[in-house]
Amino acid sequence: MISDITVGQFFPGNSVLHRINPAMKLILTLIFIVDVFLAETALSMGVMLIAVMSMIPIAGISVKTVLRSLKPLRIIMIFTAVLNIFMAKGEKPLFSRWIFTVYPEGLIRTVLIVVRVIILLVGTTLLVSYTTSPIALTDGLEQLLSPLKKLHLNVHEFSMMMTIALRFIPTLIEETEKIISAQKSRGADFSTGSPIKRIKALIPIFIPLFVSCIRRAEELATAMECRCYNGGIGKTRMNVIKYRPIDFLALLCFAALGAGIVFLNTVPSGMFSL
């Protein structure tokens, strides 16, 4: 299941999403998150689902890859679904046993919340990590935060730190897989026993993983020092980021999507709302 986590991975390509300005992608991501939380009815949520599903072929990423990235979140989705099913109230119960009562409104609310989580995860990963290289993401974040330089904030260092953290997620996942395989070859069991026993069995994984993180951080720091890295002082870019018509067209599409969601929320949909 760990190998299914694709957060932080970059898939090279020449699609429309790949060509959008990285700084504009961060702006689009914020607008997209607002659009997702503005959706309050099944109709508006359905439009958001169609929009995010249409982004997958536009980005040139296979549906199988996107769906595989959702598998590690199954436990969180199940927990969220169960919690909302029994917490939501309605007029006429659909099922009642002991202290558990399920209402139709609760089922609909649960489906909409799970769909919202899926839309949020798929949309943000498509915009940020899947179609944006770490270098481009650093330059885009630095350009977006450049006004903060007037407040004497280290924008470049902050952007570099955030990008390195995102870049090393796949590396840490790969390292975790290697440690688990090594422990299993030594007879370790991670799938049987009580929950407490399973948690204790993870200790032989966390300790070498923590040591590996420290070692990789030291190696990265040494490599940057050997290359005379001194932050953003006197730094020039090989590729200058410029805004193009495709960037403003994407901004217009996301803004129009938000306006459409606000309008659809006013359309009566009975109990099919959050």
Summary of the structure (lengths in Angstrom):
residues: 274
radius of gyration: 22.5
end to end distance: 31.4
largest distance: 69.4
contacts: 754
relative contact order: 0.17
helix: 71%
strand: 3%
